Amino acid sequence: MGNALLSIQIIPKTKNGEDVIPYVDKAIAVIEKSGVPYQVNPLETTMEGDLAQLFSIVEEMNEAMIENGSSNVISQIKVLYQPSGASMDKLTEKYRP
């Protein structure tokens, strides 16, 4: 368990109005490669880890969008920073059956 949760919605500008889903798939692949726990949701993806590492992953995701042909990227993020520890499971356990 790290000290932060970070949710991100990444919105790459695509050439000629292309579908963004292949770009989003590449962004999620960056998260997967990092090894941090994560959960994909319909409108955003949440990661769990140390705050500095999570911001580094966000940077890598943005760079991947540019490398794949996007001219710019909007990243909307939400952060829970809790030095005592932050856990997706702990935060949502009361909502699971």
ZIURDA-V204258 format. One record per pair of residues at least 6 apart in sequence whose C-alpha atoms are under 6 Angstrom apart, sorted by the first residue. I is the first residue (numbers start at 1). GAP is how many residues later the second one is. Records with the same first field share a line. If there is no record, write none. Layout:
I: GAP, GAP
This chain:
2: 47, 48, 83, 84
3: 47, 78, 79, 80, 82, 83
4: 44, 45, 46, 47, 76, 77, 78, 82
5: 42, 43, 74, 75
6: 40, 41, 72, 73
7: 38, 39, 70, 71
8: 36, 37, 68, 69
9: 35, 66, 67
10: 64, 65
11: 62, 63
12: 58, 61
13: 57, 59, 60
14: 56
27: 34
37: 10, 11
38: 8, 9
39: 6, 7
